[in-house]
């Protein structure tokens, strides 16, 4: 197990080095950097001290306190994917339970008699019960993970929806959406196991701690794997422009009425027929709104209400039609399917295959074969 922890710790710091070279770094990049440093540190420390972990109760309790940071880091990272401005003071609230737990342990260390009662293992005969306040902090630690995983999952849905209404570029966040519930379930199960250990004195505390550390190790390896596949995580930004202004625009600020909706719809339709802006891989809602000379919230309203789509699907449906036309065009018979996809505005093979099948119910190769 030590080797797994060392590998995970090394990976965390390796990915951190990659992330530190990314320019420019947005708010979610900085939070991700702190998160990777935290993951690498906690797994590395435990790998070095696991043999004597339970022999120093105050130290082991401090490591347990670090578990209070994993959930907030996940939640803040997901939350700030669409908010790239400065760190907000309200984010500090998420760190207060950890700070309070550490301060409690530091103060307790000044009173040897009191500190001797602190221990994360269950109470056996002849030993004194842990202080109520210490048990309170352990309870908060047990609840923190499950609560934050639920909050992160809810925030992820909002974040993905916001990005799909902003950019036509494929942002592969599904890996994050899958990791959140999977590790939420594992984390919760291990916390329940720890509670059962304390109440019924079954299992062992080392089993619970080892399980939590192994789950963190797996989390590090998986976010690194998926992060490297989604190049924007470690190398280039998910999007160059902040979408915060798009998200925060009040929907009822100045909505178009029926005649205005029709006029804006016609303007969009004519522009797409003449200029074919969907061929630009990095097309975003603000860029298109600027080209059309309409407010971005009006453009968003037309796409959502008239076309009944988000911005991502709206643009990529045009790209799919462009691909279909090029497949049957003799000029493009020497092009590969991927070459045609790039010529039509797609930015990745995975996005092309997924979107094409979504709109045609066929893979690109199946569609091409059917045209022969």
C-alpha positions as CSV (number, residue, x, y, z in Angstrom):
1,X,0.0,0.0,0.0
2,X,2.9,2.4,0.7
3,X,4.0,2.2,-2.9
4,X,0.5,3.2,-4.1
5,X,0.5,6.2,-1.8
6,X,3.9,7.3,-2.9
7,X,2.9,6.9,-6.6
8,X,-0.2,9.0,-5.9
9,X,1.7,11.6,-4.0
10,X,4.3,11.9,-6.8
11,X,1.5,12.1,-9.4
12,X,-0.2,14.9,-7.5
13,X,3.0,17.0,-7.4
14,X,3.8,16.2,-11.0
15,X,0.4,17.4,-12.2
16,X,0.9,20.4,-9.9
17,X,4.1,21.3,-11.8
18,X,2.2,21.0,-15.1
19,X,-0.6,23.2,-13.9
20,X,1.9,25.9,-12.6
21,X,3.2,26.3,-16.1
22,X,-0.3,27.0,-17.5
23,X,-0.8,30.6,-18.6
24,X,-2.9,32.5,-17.9
25,X,-4.1,30.8,-14.7
26,X,-7.7,31.5,-13.8
27,X,-9.3,31.1,-10.4
28,X,-10.3,27.5,-10.8
29,X,-6.7,26.7,-11.9
30,X,-5.4,28.2,-8.6
31,X,-7.9,26.3,-6.6
32,X,-6.9,23.1,-8.5
33,X,-3.3,23.8,-7.7
34,X,-4.0,24.1,-4.0
35,X,-6.1,20.9,-4.2
36,X,-3.3,19.0,-5.8
37,X,-0.8,20.2,-3.2
38,X,-3.2,19.1,-0.5
39,X,-3.7,15.6,-2.1
40,X,0.0,15.1,-2.6
41,X,0.9,16.2,0.9
42,X,-1.7,14.1,2.8
43,X,-1.0,10.9,0.9
44,X,2.8,11.5,1.2
45,X,2.7,12.1,4.9
46,X,0.5,9.1,5.6
47,X,2.8,6.9,3.4
48,X,5.8,7.9,5.6
49,X,3.9,7.6,9.0
50,X,1.4,4.8,8.5
51,X,3.4,2.3,10.6
52,X,3.3,4.6,13.7
53,X,0.1,6.5,12.8
54,X,-2.0,5.5,15.8
55,X,0.9,5.9,18.3
56,X,0.6,9.7,18.2
57,X,-3.1,10.5,18.7
58,X,-2.7,14.3,18.3
59,X,-0.8,13.9,15.0
60,X,-3.2,11.3,13.7
61,X,-6.1,13.5,14.6
62,X,-4.5,16.3,12.7
63,X,-4.4,14.1,9.6
64,X,-8.0,13.3,10.1
65,X,-8.7,17.0,10.3
66,X,-7.2,17.3,6.8
67,X,-10.1,15.2,5.4
68,X,-12.2,18.3,6.0
69,X,-10.5,20.0,3.0
70,X,-11.2,17.4,0.3
71,X,-14.9,18.2,-0.1
72,X,-14.5,22.0,-0.1
73,X,-11.7,21.8,-2.7
74,X,-13.9,19.7,-4.9
75,X,-16.9,22.0,-4.5
76,X,-15.0,25.2,-5.0
77,X,-13.2,23.9,-8.1
78,X,-16.5,22.9,-9.7
79,X,-18.1,26.2,-8.7
80,X,-15.3,28.4,-10.1
81,X,-15.1,26.7,-13.5
82,X,-17.5,29.4,-14.7
83,X,-16.3,32.2,-12.4
84,X,-12.8,33.4,-13.2
85,X,-12.5,36.6,-11.1
86,X,-10.9,37.0,-7.7
87,X,-11.2,34.7,-4.7
88,X,-14.4,35.7,-2.8
89,X,-14.3,36.1,1.0
90,X,-17.4,33.8,1.3
91,X,-15.2,30.9,0.1
92,X,-13.3,31.1,3.5
93,X,-16.5,29.8,5.2
94,X,-15.8,26.4,3.6
95,X,-12.4,26.2,5.4
96,X,-13.6,27.2,8.9
97,X,-14.4,23.6,10.1
98,X,-10.8,22.6,9.3
99,X,-9.3,25.7,10.9
100,X,-11.5,25.2,14.0
101,X,-10.4,21.5,14.3
102,X,-6.7,22.4,14.0
103,X,-7.0,25.2,16.5
104,X,-8.8,22.9,18.9
105,X,-6.0,20.3,18.6
106,X,-3.3,22.9,19.1
107,X,-5.0,24.2,22.3
108,X,-5.5,20.7,23.5
109,X,-1.8,19.9,23.1
110,X,-1.1,22.5,25.8
111,X,-3.0,20.4,28.4
112,X,-1.3,17.0,28.6
113,X,-4.1,15.4,30.8
114,X,-6.8,16.6,28.4
115,X,-4.7,15.6,25.3
116,X,-4.2,12.1,26.6
117,X,-8.0,11.5,26.2
118,X,-7.9,12.3,22.5
119,X,-7.8,9.3,20.2
120,X,-9.4,8.3,17.0
121,X,-9.7,4.6,17.9
122,X,-12.8,3.2,19.7
123,X,-12.8,3.2,23.5
124,X,-11.8,0.0,25.2
125,X,-12.2,-1.1,28.8
126,X,-10.1,0.7,31.3
127,X,-9.6,3.8,29.0
128,X,-11.3,7.2,29.4
129,X,-13.8,8.4,26.9
130,X,-12.7,11.1,24.4
131,X,-13.8,14.6,25.0
132,X,-17.2,15.6,23.7
133,X,-15.8,18.4,21.7
134,X,-13.3,16.0,20.0
135,X,-16.2,13.7,19.1
136,X,-18.1,16.7,17.7
137,X,-15.2,17.4,15.3
138,X,-15.0,13.8,14.3
139,X,-18.8,13.9,13.5
140,X,-18.3,17.0,11.4
141,X,-15.5,15.3,9.5
142,X,-17.6,12.2,8.9
143,X,-20.5,14.4,7.5
144,X,-18.3,16.8,5.6
145,X,-17.4,14.4,2.7
146,X,-20.9,13.2,1.9
147,X,-22.4,16.7,2.2
148,X,-19.8,18.3,-0.1
149,X,-20.1,15.5,-2.7
150,X,-23.8,16.1,-2.9
151,X,-23.2,19.9,-3.2
152,X,-20.5,19.4,-5.8
153,X,-22.8,17.2,-7.9
154,X,-25.5,19.8,-7.9
155,X,-23.1,22.5,-8.7
156,X,-21.6,20.4,-11.5
157,X,-25.0,20.2,-13.3
158,X,-25.3,24.0,-13.1
159,X,-21.7,24.5,-14.3
160,X,-22.1,22.2,-17.3
161,X,-25.4,23.8,-18.2
162,X,-23.7,27.3,-18.1
163,X,-20.8,26.1,-20.2
164,X,-23.1,24.5,-22.8
165,X,-25.0,27.8,-23.1
166,X,-21.7,29.7,-23.6
167,X,-19.3,27.7,-25.8
168,X,-19.6,25.6,-29.0
169,X,-16.2,24.0,-28.2
170,X,-16.3,20.5,-26.7
171,X,-15.6,20.6,-22.9
172,X,-15.3,17.1,-21.7
173,X,-16.5,17.4,-18.1
174,X,-18.3,14.1,-18.0
175,X,-15.3,12.5,-16.4
176,X,-15.7,14.9,-13.5
177,X,-19.4,14.2,-13.3
178,X,-18.8,10.5,-13.0
179,X,-16.0,10.8,-10.4
180,X,-18.0,12.9,-8.1
181,X,-20.8,10.4,-7.3
182,X,-18.5,7.3,-7.4
183,X,-16.1,8.8,-4.9
184,X,-19.0,10.3,-2.9
185,X,-20.4,6.8,-2.5
186,X,-17.0,5.3,-1.6
187,X,-16.2,8.1,0.8
188,X,-19.6,7.9,2.5
189,X,-19.3,4.1,2.9
190,X,-15.9,4.4,4.5
191,X,-17.2,7.1,6.9
192,X,-20.1,4.9,7.9
193,X,-17.6,2.1,8.5
194,X,-15.7,4.3,10.8
195,X,-18.8,5.2,12.7
196,X,-19.8,1.5,13.0
197,X,-16.2,0.8,14.3
198,X,-16.7,3.4,17.1
199,X,-20.2,2.3,18.0
200,X,-20.1,-1.5,17.7
201,X,-16.3,-2.0,17.9
202,X,-16.1,-4.0,14.7
203,X,-13.7,-3.6,11.7
204,X,-10.6,-1.6,12.6
205,X,-9.8,2.1,12.4
206,X,-6.7,1.3,10.2
207,X,-9.0,-0.3,7.7
208,X,-11.1,2.9,7.5
209,X,-8.1,5.2,7.3
210,X,-6.3,3.0,4.7
211,X,-9.5,2.9,2.7
212,X,-9.9,6.7,2.7
213,X,-6.2,7.2,1.7
214,X,-6.5,4.6,-1.1
215,X,-9.6,6.4,-2.4
216,X,-7.7,9.7,-2.4
217,X,-4.8,8.0,-4.2
218,X,-7.2,6.6,-6.9
219,X,-8.8,10.1,-7.1
220,X,-5.4,11.6,-7.8
221,X,-4.5,9.1,-10.5
222,X,-7.9,9.4,-12.2
223,X,-8.1,13.2,-12.3
224,X,-4.5,13.1,-13.7
225,X,-5.5,10.6,-16.4
226,X,-8.7,12.4,-17.4
227,X,-7.0,15.8,-17.0
228,X,-4.3,14.9,-19.5
229,X,-6.8,13.6,-22.0
230,X,-8.7,16.9,-21.6
231,X,-5.8,19.0,-22.5
232,X,-7.4,22.2,-21.3
233,X,-7.1,21.2,-17.7
234,X,-3.3,21.3,-17.5
235,X,-2.2,23.2,-20.6
236,X,-4.7,25.7,-22.0
237,X,-7.7,27.2,-20.5
238,X,-11.2,25.7,-20.9
239,X,-12.2,29.0,-22.4
240,X,-10.4,32.2,-22.9
241,X,-13.2,34.5,-21.8
242,X,-14.9,34.6,-18.5
243,X,-18.5,33.5,-18.8
244,X,-19.4,35.1,-15.4
245,X,-21.0,38.1,-17.1
246,X,-23.1,35.8,-19.3
247,X,-24.3,33.8,-16.3
248,X,-25.0,36.8,-14.1
249,X,-27.1,38.7,-16.6
250,X,-30.6,38.9,-15.2
251,X,-32.9,36.9,-17.4
252,X,-35.7,39.4,-17.0
253,X,-33.5,42.5,-17.5
254,X,-34.7,43.1,-21.1
255,X,-36.4,40.1,-22.7
256,X,-37.5,40.2,-26.3
257,X,-41.2,40.1,-27.1
258,X,-42.7,38.1,-30.0
259,X,-42.0,40.6,-32.9
260,X,-38.4,41.2,-31.6
261,X,-37.8,37.5,-31.2
262,X,-38.9,37.0,-34.9
263,X,-36.6,39.8,-36.1
264,X,-33.6,38.5,-34.1
265,X,-34.3,34.9,-35.4
266,X,-34.3,36.1,-39.0
267,X,-31.1,38.0,-38.4
268,X,-29.4,34.9,-37.0
269,X,-30.7,32.7,-39.8
270,X,-29.5,35.0,-42.6
271,X,-26.1,35.5,-40.9
272,X,-25.6,31.7,-40.6
273,X,-26.5,31.1,-44.2
274,X,-24.1,33.8,-45.5
275,X,-21.2,33.7,-43.1
276,X,-21.3,30.2,-41.7
277,X,-19.7,31.2,-38.3
278,X,-20.0,27.7,-37.0
279,X,-16.9,26.8,-38.9
280,X,-14.9,28.6,-36.2
281,X,-13.9,25.9,-33.6
282,X,-13.7,28.4,-30.7
283,X,-17.0,30.2,-31.4
284,X,-18.6,31.4,-28.2
285,X,-21.9,33.1,-27.4
286,X,-20.3,36.6,-26.8
287,X,-18.3,36.3,-30.0
288,X,-21.4,35.5,-32.0
289,X,-23.4,38.2,-30.3
290,X,-20.7,40.8,-31.1
291,X,-20.7,39.7,-34.8
292,X,-24.5,40.0,-34.9
293,X,-24.4,43.2,-32.9
294,X,-27.0,42.0,-30.5
295,X,-26.8,41.7,-26.6
296,X,-25.6,38.2,-25.7
297,X,-28.7,37.6,-23.4
298,X,-31.0,38.4,-26.3
299,X,-29.1,35.9,-28.5
300,X,-29.3,33.3,-25.7
301,X,-33.0,33.9,-25.4
302,X,-33.6,33.3,-29.1
303,X,-31.5,30.1,-29.1
304,X,-33.2,28.7,-26.0
305,X,-36.8,29.7,-26.7
306,X,-37.1,29.7,-30.5
307,X,-34.6,27.0,-31.4
308,X,-35.2,25.1,-28.2
309,X,-31.5,24.3,-27.7
310,X,-28.5,25.3,-25.7
311,X,-25.7,27.2,-27.5
312,X,-23.5,24.0,-27.8
313,X,-26.2,21.9,-29.6
314,X,-27.3,24.9,-31.7
315,X,-23.9,25.4,-33.2
316,X,-22.9,21.8,-33.5
317,X,-26.1,20.9,-35.3
318,X,-25.0,23.2,-38.1
319,X,-21.6,21.5,-38.0
320,X,-23.1,18.1,-38.4
321,X,-25.1,19.3,-41.4
322,X,-21.9,20.7,-42.8
323,X,-20.2,17.3,-42.3
324,X,-23.0,15.5,-44.0
325,X,-22.9,17.8,-47.0
326,X,-19.1,17.4,-47.3
327,X,-19.3,13.6,-47.1
328,X,-21.4,13.5,-50.3
329,X,-19.5,16.3,-52.0
330,X,-17.0,14.9,-54.6
331,X,-14.5,17.6,-53.6
332,X,-14.0,15.9,-50.2
333,X,-13.8,12.3,-51.3
334,X,-10.1,12.3,-50.6
335,X,-10.6,13.6,-47.0
336,X,-10.8,11.4,-44.0
337,X,-13.9,11.7,-41.8
338,X,-11.8,13.4,-39.1
339,X,-10.4,15.8,-41.8
340,X,-13.9,16.7,-42.8
341,X,-14.9,17.2,-39.1
342,X,-12.1,19.7,-38.6
343,X,-13.0,21.5,-41.8
344,X,-16.6,21.7,-40.4
345,X,-15.7,23.4,-37.1
346,X,-15.2,20.4,-34.7
347,X,-12.2,20.6,-32.4
348,X,-11.8,16.9,-31.4
349,X,-12.5,13.4,-32.6
350,X,-14.4,12.5,-29.5
351,X,-16.7,15.5,-29.8
352,X,-17.3,14.9,-33.5
353,X,-18.3,11.2,-33.0
354,X,-20.5,11.9,-30.0
355,X,-22.3,14.9,-31.5
356,X,-22.7,13.4,-34.9
357,X,-24.4,10.3,-33.5
358,X,-26.6,12.4,-31.2
359,X,-28.1,14.2,-34.2
360,X,-28.1,11.5,-36.8
361,X,-28.5,8.3,-34.7
362,X,-25.5,6.9,-36.8
363,X,-21.8,7.0,-36.4
364,X,-19.9,9.1,-39.1
365,X,-18.7,5.9,-40.8
366,X,-22.1,4.4,-40.8
367,X,-23.6,7.5,-42.4
368,X,-20.8,7.6,-45.0
369,X,-21.4,3.9,-45.9
370,X,-25.1,4.6,-46.2
371,X,-24.5,7.3,-48.8
372,X,-22.5,5.0,-51.0
